[in-house]
């Protein structure tokens, strides 16, 4: 039986190889899908923090947070 570190390395290598085989257009779509998913999660958090906010207010807060993130740059 493989040790845990060897198994982790094997899984990581397979993920890298799979990513290299992925066509560029599929990678681009995956990025857009991840962004949409992150926005959905953020909207849920905003609704939790501001339960009386309507959809327009939630979208405005989301836009503010995205703008702030753009100004701060990537971590």
MARBA-3410 file (N, C-alpha, C, O; in Angstrom, 1 decimal):
75
0.8,-1.2,0.0,0.0,0.0,0.0,0.9,1.2,0.0,1.9,1.3,0.7 ~ 0.5,2.2,-0.8,1.3,3.4,-0.9,1.1,4.3,0.4,0.1,4.2,1.0 ~ 2.2,5.0,0.6,2.1,5.9,1.8,1.2,7.1,1.4,1.1,7.4,0.2 ~ 0.7,7.8,2.4,-0.1,9.0,2.1,0.6,10.0,1.3,0.0,10.5,0.3 ~ 1.9,10.4,1.6,2.6,11.4,0.8,2.7,11.0,-0.7,2.6,11.8,-1.6
3.0,9.7,-0.9,3.1,9.2,-2.3,1.7,9.2,-3.0,1.7,9.6,-4.2 ~ 0.7,8.9,-2.3,-0.6,9.0,-2.9,-1.0,10.5,-3.2,-1.6,10.7,-4.3 ~ -0.7,11.4,-2.3,-1.0,12.8,-2.6,-0.2,13.2,-3.8,-0.7,14.0,-4.7 ~ 1.1,12.9,-3.9,1.9,13.2,-5.1,1.3,12.7,-6.4,1.3,13.4,-7.4 ~ 0.9,11.4,-6.3,0.3,10.8,-7.5,-1.0,11.5,-8.0,-1.2,11.7,-9.2
-1.8,11.9,-7.0,-3.1,12.6,-7.3,-2.7,14.0,-7.9,-3.4,14.4,-8.9 ~ -1.8,14.7,-7.3,-1.4,16.0,-7.8,-0.8,15.9,-9.2,-1.2,16.7,-10.1 ~ 0.0,14.9,-9.5,0.6,14.7,-10.9,-0.6,14.5,-11.9,-0.5,15.0,-13.0 ~ -1.5,13.6,-11.5,-2.6,13.4,-12.4,-3.4,14.6,-12.7,-3.9,14.9,-13.8 ~ -3.6,15.4,-11.7,-4.4,16.7,-11.9,-3.6,17.6,-12.8,-4.2,18.3,-13.7
-2.3,17.7,-12.7,-1.5,18.5,-13.6,-1.6,18.0,-15.0,-1.8,18.8,-15.9 ~ -1.4,16.7,-15.2,-1.5,16.2,-16.5,-2.9,16.4,-17.2,-3.0,16.7,-18.4 ~ -3.9,16.2,-16.4,-5.3,16.5,-16.9,-5.5,17.9,-17.3,-6.1,18.2,-18.3 ~ -4.9,18.8,-16.5,-5.0,20.3,-16.8,-4.3,20.6,-18.1,-4.7,21.4,-18.9 ~ -3.1,20.0,-18.3,-2.4,20.2,-19.5,-3.1,19.7,-20.7,-2.9,20.3,-21.8
-3.9,18.7,-20.6,-4.7,18.1,-21.7,-6.0,18.9,-22.0,-6.6,18.8,-23.1 ~ -6.4,19.7,-21.1,-7.6,20.5,-21.2,-7.5,21.6,-22.3,-6.5,22.4,-22.2 ~ -8.4,21.6,-23.2,-8.3,22.7,-24.3,-8.4,24.1,-23.7,-9.1,24.3,-22.7 ~ -7.7,25.1,-24.3,-7.8,26.4,-23.8,-9.2,27.0,-23.6,-9.5,27.7,-22.6 ~ -10.1,26.7,-24.6,-11.4,27.2,-24.5,-12.2,26.6,-23.3,-13.0,27.3,-22.7
-11.9,25.4,-22.9,-12.5,24.8,-21.8,-12.0,25.4,-20.5,-12.7,25.6,-19.5 ~ -10.7,25.7,-20.5,-10.1,26.4,-19.3,-10.7,27.8,-19.1,-11.0,28.2,-18.0 ~ -11.0,28.5,-20.2,-11.6,29.8,-20.2,-13.0,29.7,-19.6,-13.4,30.5,-18.8 ~ -13.7,28.7,-20.1,-15.1,28.5,-19.6,-15.1,28.2,-18.1,-16.0,28.6,-17.3 ~ -14.2,27.4,-17.7,-14.1,27.0,-16.3,-13.8,28.2,-15.4,-14.4,28.3,-14.3
-13.0,29.1,-15.9,-12.7,30.3,-15.1,-14.0,31.2,-15.0,-14.3,31.7,-13.9 ~ -14.8,31.3,-16.0,-16.0,32.0,-16.0,-17.0,31.3,-15.0,-17.7,32.0,-14.3 ~ -17.1,30.0,-15.1,-18.0,29.3,-14.2,-17.6,29.4,-12.7,-18.4,29.6,-11.9 ~ -16.3,29.4,-12.5,-15.8,29.6,-11.1,-16.2,31.0,-10.6,-16.5,31.2,-9.4 ~ -16.0,32.0,-11.5,-16.4,33.4,-11.1,-17.9,33.5,-10.8,-18.3,34.1,-9.8
-18.7,32.9,-11.6,-20.2,32.9,-11.4,-20.5,32.2,-10.0,-21.3,32.7,-9.3 ~ -19.8,31.1,-9.8,-20.0,30.4,-8.5,-19.6,31.2,-7.3,-20.4,31.3,-6.3 ~ -18.5,31.9,-7.4,-18.0,32.7,-6.3,-19.0,33.9,-6.1,-19.3,34.3,-5.0 ~ -19.5,34.4,-7.2,-20.5,35.5,-7.1,-21.8,35.0,-6.4,-22.4,35.7,-5.5 ~ -22.2,33.8,-6.7,-23.4,33.3,-6.1,-23.2,33.1,-4.6,-24.1,33.4,-3.8
-22.0,32.6,-4.2,-21.7,32.4,-2.8,-21.7,33.8,-2.1,-22.2,33.9,-1.0 ~ -21.1,34.8,-2.7,-21.0,36.1,-2.2,-22.4,36.7,-2.0,-22.7,37.4,-1.0 ~ -23.2,36.5,-3.0,-24.6,37.0,-2.9,-25.3,36.4,-1.7,-26.1,37.1,-1.0 ~ -25.1,35.1,-1.5,-25.7,34.5,-0.3,-25.2,35.1,1.0,-26.0,35.3,1.9 ~ -24.0,35.4,1.0,-23.4,36.0,2.2,-24.0,37.4,2.4,-24.3,37.9,3.5
-24.1,38.2,1.3,-24.7,39.5,1.4,-26.1,39.4,1.9,-26.5,40.2,2.7 ~ -26.9,38.5,1.3,-28.3,38.3,1.8,-28.4,38.0,3.3,-29.3,38.4,4.0 ~ -27.4,37.2,3.7,-27.3,36.9,5.1,-27.0,38.1,6.0,-27.6,38.3,7.1 ~ -26.1,38.9,5.5,-25.7,40.1,6.3,-26.8,41.2,6.1,-26.9,42.1,7.1 ~ -27.5,41.3,5.0,-28.5,42.3,4.8,-29.8,41.7,4.4,-30.2,41.7,3.2
-30.5,41.1,5.3,-31.7,40.3,5.0,-32.8,41.1,4.4,-33.7,40.6,3.7 ~ -32.8,42.4,4.5,-33.9,43.3,4.0,-33.5,43.8,2.6,-34.3,44.5,2.0 ~ -32.3,43.5,2.1,-31.9,44.0,0.8,-32.6,43.3,-0.3,-32.8,42.1,-0.3 ~ -33.1,44.1,-1.3,-33.7,43.5,-2.5,-32.6,43.1,-3.5,-31.4,43.4,-3.2 ~ -33.0,42.5,-4.6,-32.0,42.0,-5.5,-31.1,43.1,-6.1,-29.9,42.9,-6.2
-31.6,44.3,-6.3,-30.8,45.4,-6.8,-29.8,45.8,-5.8,-28.6,46.1,-6.2 ~ -30.2,45.9,-4.5,-29.2,46.2,-3.5,-28.1,45.2,-3.3,-27.0,45.5,-3.1 ~ -28.5,43.9,-3.4,-27.5,42.8,-3.3,-26.5,43.0,-4.5,-25.3,42.8,-4.2 ~ -27.0,43.2,-5.7,-26.1,43.4,-6.8,-25.2,44.6,-6.7,-24.0,44.5,-7.1 ~ -25.7,45.7,-6.1,-24.9,46.8,-5.9,-23.8,46.6,-4.9,-22.6,47.0,-5.0
-24.1,45.9,-3.8,-23.1,45.5,-2.8,-22.1,44.6,-3.4,-20.9,44.7,-3.1 ~ -22.5,43.6,-4.2,-21.6,42.7,-4.9,-20.7,43.5,-5.8,-19.5,43.2,-5.8 ~ -21.2,44.4,-6.5,-20.3,45.2,-7.4,-19.3,46.0,-6.6,-18.2,46.2,-7.0 ~ -19.7,46.5,-5.4,-18.8,47.3,-4.6,-17.7,46.3,-4.1,-16.5,46.7,-4.1 ~ -18.0,45.1,-3.7,-17.0,44.2,-3.2,-16.1,43.8,-4.3,-14.9,43.6,-4.1
-16.6,43.6,-5.5,-15.7,43.2,-6.7,-14.8,44.4,-6.9,-13.6,44.2,-7.2 ~ -15.3,45.6,-6.9,-14.5,46.8,-7.2,-13.4,46.9,-6.1,-12.2,47.3,-6.4 ~ -13.7,46.7,-4.9,-12.8,46.7,-3.8,-11.7,45.7,-4.0,-10.5,46.0,-3.8 ~ -12.1,44.5,-4.3,-11.1,43.4,-4.6,-10.2,43.8,-5.7,-9.0,43.5,-5.7 ~ -10.7,44.4,-6.8,-9.9,44.9,-7.9,-8.9,45.9,-7.4,-7.7,45.9,-7.8
-9.3,46.8,-6.6,-8.4,47.9,-6.1,-7.3,47.3,-5.2,-6.1,47.7,-5.2 ~ -7.7,46.3,-4.4,-6.7,45.7,-3.5,-5.7,44.7,-4.2,-4.6,44.5,-3.7 ~ -6.2,44.2,-5.3,-5.3,43.3,-6.0,-5.5,41.9,-5.5,-6.1,41.6,-4.4 ~ -4.9,40.9,-6.2,-4.9,39.5,-5.7,-4.0,39.3,-4.5,-3.0,39.9,-4.4 ~ -4.5,38.4,-3.6,-3.7,38.1,-2.4,-2.5,37.3,-2.7,-1.7,37.0,-1.8
END
